[in-house]
Amino acid sequence: MNIGINKDQSSLNRLCHSVFPSTPSFRRQKNVLRKQKNWEKTLAAKKGRRKEEKQRKKLRQAEESGSAPDSPRHSKRVVKAITRERLLGAADGGPRLCVDLSMTGCMSHKELSRLAGQIRRLYGSNRRAARPFHLYLAELRADSQLYRECVRKNAGFENYVVGVCVRVPAIHSSRGLVA
Protein backbone atom coordinates (compact mmCIF):
# COMPACT_ATOMS: atom_id res chain seq x y z
CA MET A 1 0.00 0.00 0.00
CA ASN A 2 2.79 2.39 0.70
CA ILE A 3 3.99 2.00 -2.84
CA GLY A 4 0.64 3.14 -4.24
CA ILE A 5 0.64 6.22 -2.05
CA ASN A 6 4.12 7.24 -3.22
CA LYS A 7 2.99 6.93 -6.84
CA ASP A 8 0.02 9.14 -6.17
CA GLN A 9 2.18 11.70 -4.38
CA SER A 10 4.70 11.87 -7.24
CA SER A 11 1.92 12.42 -9.79
CA LEU A 12 0.49 15.07 -7.49
CA ASN A 13 3.91 16.76 -7.32
CA ARG A 14 4.13 16.79 -11.11
CA LEU A 15 0.66 18.31 -11.32
CA CYS A 16 1.61 21.01 -8.82
CA HIS A 17 4.79 21.89 -10.77
CA SER A 18 2.84 22.34 -13.97
CA VAL A 19 0.12 24.44 -12.31
CA PHE A 20 2.40 26.57 -10.11
CA PRO A 21 5.45 27.67 -12.13
CA SER A 22 7.15 29.35 -9.15
CA THR A 23 8.94 26.14 -8.26
CA PRO A 24 12.75 26.11 -8.17
CA SER A 25 13.07 24.10 -11.40
CA PHE A 26 10.98 26.66 -13.33
CA ARG A 27 13.12 29.49 -11.92
CA ARG A 28 16.25 27.66 -13.02
CA GLN A 29 14.87 27.29 -16.53
CA LYS A 30 13.99 30.96 -16.57
CA ASN A 31 17.53 31.88 -15.44
CA VAL A 32 19.05 29.64 -18.08
CA LEU A 33 16.95 31.27 -20.80
CA ARG A 34 17.86 34.75 -19.54
CA LYS A 35 21.57 33.90 -19.50
CA GLN A 36 21.32 32.38 -22.96
CA LYS A 37 19.67 35.55 -24.32
CA ASN A 38 22.38 37.70 -22.73
CA TRP A 39 25.09 35.49 -24.24
CA GLU A 40 23.50 35.76 -27.70
CA LYS A 41 23.36 39.57 -27.32
CA THR A 42 27.05 39.59 -26.35
CA LEU A 43 27.98 37.47 -29.36
CA ALA A 44 25.99 39.72 -31.69
CA ALA A 45 27.70 42.79 -30.23
CA LYS A 46 31.14 41.20 -30.69
CA LYS A 47 30.32 40.35 -34.30
CA GLY A 48 29.24 43.92 -34.94
CA ARG A 49 32.42 45.31 -33.35
CA ARG A 50 34.55 42.94 -35.46
CA LYS A 51 32.84 44.18 -38.65
CA GLU A 52 33.35 47.81 -37.63
CA GLU A 53 37.01 47.14 -36.79
CA LYS A 54 37.53 45.50 -40.20
CA GLN A 55 36.06 48.54 -41.93
CA ARG A 56 38.23 50.93 -39.88
CA LYS A 57 41.33 48.84 -40.62
CA LYS A 58 40.52 48.81 -44.34
CA LEU A 59 40.10 52.60 -44.38
CA ARG A 60 43.30 53.13 -42.36
CA GLN A 61 45.30 50.94 -44.74
CA ALA A 62 43.86 52.79 -47.72
CA GLU A 63 44.85 56.13 -46.18
CA GLU A 64 48.39 54.90 -45.48
CA SER A 65 48.85 53.56 -48.99
CA GLY A 66 47.31 56.70 -50.50
CA SER A 67 44.78 54.86 -52.63
CA ALA A 68 41.00 54.78 -52.55
CA PRO A 69 39.48 52.03 -50.38
CA ASP A 70 37.57 50.51 -53.30
CA SER A 71 40.47 50.59 -55.77
CA PRO A 72 41.62 47.22 -57.09
CA ARG A 73 44.67 45.75 -55.40
CA HIS A 74 47.50 43.99 -57.14
CA SER A 75 47.63 40.23 -57.04
CA LYS A 76 50.28 38.53 -54.94
CA ARG A 77 52.18 37.53 -58.07
CA VAL A 78 52.31 41.13 -59.34
CA VAL A 79 53.43 42.44 -55.93
CA LYS A 80 56.22 39.84 -55.83
CA ALA A 81 57.34 40.82 -59.33
CA ILE A 82 57.39 44.54 -58.42
CA THR A 83 59.36 43.82 -55.24
CA ARG A 84 61.86 41.69 -57.14
CA GLU A 85 62.32 44.46 -59.73
CA ARG A 86 62.98 47.00 -56.97
CA LEU A 87 65.58 44.73 -55.38
CA LEU A 88 67.27 44.07 -58.72
CA GLY A 89 67.23 47.82 -59.39
CA ALA A 90 69.01 48.37 -56.08
CA ALA A 91 71.64 45.86 -57.19
CA ASP A 92 72.30 47.92 -60.31
CA GLY A 93 72.47 51.43 -58.92
CA GLY A 94 71.34 51.72 -55.33
CA PRO A 95 73.11 51.96 -52.00
CA ARG A 96 74.89 48.82 -50.86
CA LEU A 97 75.06 47.19 -47.45
CA CYS A 98 77.64 44.54 -46.60
CA VAL A 99 77.13 42.13 -43.68
CA ASP A 100 80.43 40.63 -42.53
CA LEU A 101 79.91 36.97 -41.61
CA SER A 102 83.57 36.09 -41.10
CA MET A 103 83.15 35.38 -37.38
CA THR A 104 80.51 32.66 -37.77
CA GLY A 105 83.13 29.96 -37.18
CA CYS A 106 83.40 31.10 -33.55
CA MET A 107 79.65 31.09 -32.91
CA SER A 108 77.58 28.46 -31.11
CA HIS A 109 74.58 26.80 -32.77
CA LYS A 110 72.22 29.06 -30.83
CA GLU A 111 74.06 32.19 -31.99
CA LEU A 112 74.00 30.98 -35.60
CA SER A 113 70.27 30.36 -35.30
CA ARG A 114 69.73 33.91 -34.00
CA LEU A 115 71.94 35.32 -36.76
CA ALA A 116 69.88 33.48 -39.38
CA GLY A 117 66.76 35.10 -37.89
CA GLN A 118 68.40 38.53 -38.01
CA ILE A 119 69.31 38.03 -41.66
CA ARG A 120 65.69 37.07 -42.38
CA ARG A 121 64.37 40.22 -40.66
CA LEU A 122 66.97 42.39 -42.40
CA TYR A 123 66.02 41.02 -45.80
CA GLY A 124 62.30 41.35 -45.05
CA SER A 125 62.51 44.97 -43.95
CA ASN A 126 64.79 45.79 -46.89
CA ARG A 127 62.30 44.15 -49.25
CA ARG A 128 59.48 46.35 -47.93
CA ALA A 129 61.54 49.54 -48.03
CA ALA A 130 60.65 52.23 -50.58
CA ARG A 131 64.32 52.51 -51.58
CA PRO A 132 66.02 49.21 -50.71
CA PHE A 133 69.73 48.52 -50.28
CA HIS A 134 71.58 45.89 -52.22
CA LEU A 135 72.67 43.41 -49.56
CA TYR A 136 76.01 41.64 -49.63
CA LEU A 137 76.58 38.68 -47.32
CA ALA A 138 80.37 38.55 -47.06
CA GLU A 139 82.07 35.20 -46.44
CA LEU A 140 78.88 33.15 -46.62
CA ARG A 141 79.71 29.76 -48.10
CA ALA A 142 77.22 27.13 -49.23
CA ASP A 143 78.99 24.48 -47.12
CA SER A 144 78.91 26.53 -43.89
CA GLN A 145 76.76 25.84 -40.88
CA LEU A 146 75.24 29.35 -41.11
CA TYR A 147 74.10 28.73 -44.69
CA ARG A 148 72.41 25.48 -43.65
CA GLU A 149 70.74 27.27 -40.73
CA CYS A 150 69.54 30.10 -43.01
CA VAL A 151 68.06 27.57 -45.44
CA ARG A 152 66.39 25.72 -42.57
CA LYS A 153 64.91 28.82 -40.89
CA ASN A 154 64.23 31.08 -43.89
CA ALA A 155 61.83 29.72 -46.48
CA GLY A 156 63.16 30.55 -49.96
CA PHE A 157 66.60 31.66 -48.74
CA GLU A 158 68.18 30.39 -51.95
CA ASN A 159 65.98 32.84 -53.90
CA TYR A 160 66.94 35.92 -51.87
CA VAL A 161 68.18 38.77 -54.06
CA VAL A 162 71.50 39.30 -52.27
CA GLY A 163 75.13 39.36 -53.30
CA VAL A 164 77.53 36.86 -51.79
CA CYS A 165 81.20 37.86 -51.49
CA VAL A 166 84.11 35.54 -50.79
CA ARG A 167 85.76 38.11 -48.54
CA VAL A 168 84.81 41.43 -46.99
CA PRO A 169 85.24 44.24 -49.54
CA ALA A 170 87.08 47.43 -48.71
CA ILE A 171 84.90 50.47 -48.12
CA HIS A 172 84.62 52.53 -51.28
CA SER A 173 82.55 55.67 -50.97
CA SER A 174 82.49 56.11 -54.77
CA ARG A 175 80.57 52.80 -55.10
CA GLY A 176 78.29 53.67 -52.20
CA LEU A 177 79.25 50.56 -50.22
CA VAL A 178 78.38 50.67 -46.55
CA ALA A 179 80.01 48.13 -44.23
Secondary structure, 3 states (H helix, E strand, C coil): CHHHHHHHHHHHHHHHHHHCCCCHHHHHHHHHHHHHHHHHHHHHHHHHHHHHHHHHHHHHHHHHHCCCCCCCCCCHHHHHHHHHHHHHHHHHHCCEEEEECHHHHHCCHHHHHHHHHHHHHHHHHHHHCCCCCEEEEECCCCCCHHHHHHHHHCCCHHHCCCEEECCCCCCCCCCCEEC
